[in-house]
Amino acid sequence: MVTEMTAASTTRKMTSMMKPCLLALVLTAFVAGIAWAEPVNFDLVGVNDQSLMASVTFGYNPSGIISIDITNQSLIPPNLDPRITSFAFNAPEAVTGASGSLSLPGGWTIVFTPPPGDINTPGNYGKFDIGGLTGSSVLGGYPNSGIEVGDTFHFTITLAGNADALGALTENSFLGLFSADEPGNTTPQYFIARFQRTGPDMEGSDVGIPGSPASVPEPATLFLLGVGLVGVAGLRRTKQI
């Protein structure tokens, strides 16, 4: 009888000791997921008209999928009906192609032109590799297909390339790349958007550029914090026993 009670007590203690370990493993997996799937948020503002604004959420999945949400936050007035009709950013060398999903907003296409080419963006902002367009170029476009004030358009872009190379990329692999230098390029950017139908007469246009991307927590920092919390929880549990 004493032996059975001792065995049962030992089993309970081992189970209690294993719980923090299991929780640590789960937390580690969770933190690893955050390292890949934490989207980056940043704002755009018009170069010539700061009443033209947008917010962007940029996410990347290591299977080679980019997810972009763009919300038109421009002010009315002074604008009457400003629309976002295109956007552009750069791709690392691991990317050999890009295409839009079947669920792209109506009238939009995804284009990809690797260096030394470009997708015909405004020269003073340099060259870009990937673009979402409502027309034949970033400079043009069709306002009727553009993003209205208050609306959010979602874009899913599928990348081509070596699976291992694509799996090693993160959001910063794209947002850390600034537009290529060329004559007249005085303000290199990592992401731009085109505003059309701007102003009270809807006859203007502008380019929206961002500030620095919002910082993403470092995976190592999150891991250490998580392990520390697990350790505290384990100690508290041990004392209660």
N, C-alpha and C positions, 0 to 999 in steps of 0.2 A: 504493500500500500504506500509506504514511504517512498519507495523507488518510483512508483507511478506519479506521485505528487511532484517529486523532484524532476522527473522527465517533463511533466506538463509545465512546470515553472520555467525550466530551461527553454522549452519550445516558445513560451510566451515572450521570454526575454530576447530570444533570437529574432522572433517576428518583429518585436518592437525596434530592435536594432536595424533590421532590414528596411523598415519603412522609410527612414530618412534617405537611405541609399537609393531605394527605388524612386523616391521623390526627386532626388538629385539627377538621376538618369532621365526622368521625364522632363525636368527643367532644362537639362542640357539640350535635349532634342528640341524643346520649345525655343530656347535661345538661338539654336542653329537655324531654326525656321525664320526667326526675326531677322537674322543676319542677311538672309536672302530676300525676304518679302516685305521689309519695311519701306513703304513708298516715301519719296521725297516731295515736299510741298514747297512751292515758291510762287511769287507774284510777278506779273508782268505790268509794265506801265508804258504808255506811249512816249516816244522820244520827244515829239514836238507838242503833244497835248497830254498832260498828266491826268486828265479826266477819263482817258481811255485806260481801262484796267482789266486784268483777268487773273484768275488763280489757276495754278496747274498742279496736278498730282501725278507724279511720274513713278511707276513701279516696274520692276523687272523680275521675271521668273527664270531660274537657271535652265529651264527647258527651252529657252529662246523666245519668250513671249514678253513684249512690252505692253504695258497698260497705261494709257494716258487719259486723264479727265481734265477738260478745260472748261472753266466757267467764265462767261463774259460778265464782268462787274463794272462796266463803264457807267458813268454818271449821265442821267437824263433829267433836266438839261445839264450842261450846255449842248449835249448831243441830242439828236432826235431819234435815230435808229441805227447806231453803229453795229457792225457785224464783224466777227472774226472769220476770215476766209482762208487762212492757211497758217501753217507753222512749220518749223524746221529745226533740226538738231543734228549732231554728229554721231557716227558709229565707230567703234574701235575696229582694228584690223581683223579681228576674229569674225566679223560679220561680212558675209559675201552676198547677201541678198535680203530683201525685206518686202513683205506684202501685207495688205490689209485683210482682215477677216471679212466674212460675208455680212457681219453685223455692223459694218461701218455706217456712219450717218449718211443719209441720202445725198448724193452729189459729191461725195468725198472720195479721193483715191490716195493711195500711198505710193510714193516714188522713192527709188534708191539709185544713187549715182556715186560710186566710190571715187576717191581721189585718183588722178588729178582733176576729174570732172567736178561738176557741182550741179545743183538743181535750180540754177538761175535765181538766186536770191539777190537782194540789194547789195551792190558791190561794196558799199562802205561798211557792211557787216560781215564780209568775207564769204567763204564757200562752206556749204553744208552738204551732208551726205543723204539724210533721210528727211522727207517732207510729207505733210498731209495737205492736200490741195483740193480746192473746189474748181480750179481751172487748169491751165497748162503750166503755170508757174506760181511761185510764191508772190511774185509781183502783181499777178492778175488775180482772177478768181471771180466767183459769182456770189454776190451778197445774199441772194435769195436762198442759197444753200448754206450760208454762214451761220455762226452761232450768235443768236440774239441776246440782248441784255437779260440777265437772269437765268439763261439756259445753260445747262451743262451737257457737253457732248463727250461720249466715251469712245476711245479709239483703241483697238487691239491690233498690234502689229506682230506678225510672225517673222522671225529672223531665220536666215539660212547660214550654214557654216558648220565647222567641226563641232560635234556635240560636246566634247570635253572642253574645247575652247570657249564655247558659249556658256557652259556650266560654270566657268570660272569668273564670269562677268558679274558685276553688281550695278546698281543704279549709278554709282559714281563713275563707272567705266564710260558712261555716256555723258553725264552732266559735268564731268571733269575735262571734257574735250571742248576747246574753244574753236570758233570758226577759223579756217585757214587764212593766213595773211595773203594779201594781194594789194596792188596799188589802190590807194584810197581807203583801205580798211583801217580806220582809226579806232574803232570800238569793237574788238572781237567779243563774241557772245557764245554761250553754250546752248541757247534756245531763243528763238524769236517767233513772233506771230504777226500776222498782217491784219490791221484794222481797216475796214473800208466803210463807206457810207457814213463818214464821221461829220461832226459839226451840226449846227442847226439847219443847214441847207442840204445835208447828206451828200455834199460834193467833195469831201476831203478823204484823206487816207493817212495812215501812219504805221509805224512799226513798233511793236511792243517788245521791250527787252527786260530781262530779270535782274534781280540782285543776286546775292550768293544763295545757293541752295540751303534749305534748312538742314541743320546738322542731324545726322543719324547716329543714335547711340552705338558706340563701338561694341562689337560682339564680345571682346575680352572683358570689358567693363561690366556688361550685363551678366556674363558668366560668373565673375567673381562676386558680384552682388547677390546673384541667385544662390551660389554655393554658401555664402555667408548666412543668408536667411535660412537655408536648409539646415546648416550647422546649429544655428540658434534654436530652431524648432526641435532638432534632435536632442539637444542638451536639456531643453525644457521637458521633453517627453521622458528622458531618462530619469530626471529628478523626481517626476511624478511617480514613476515605478518604484 
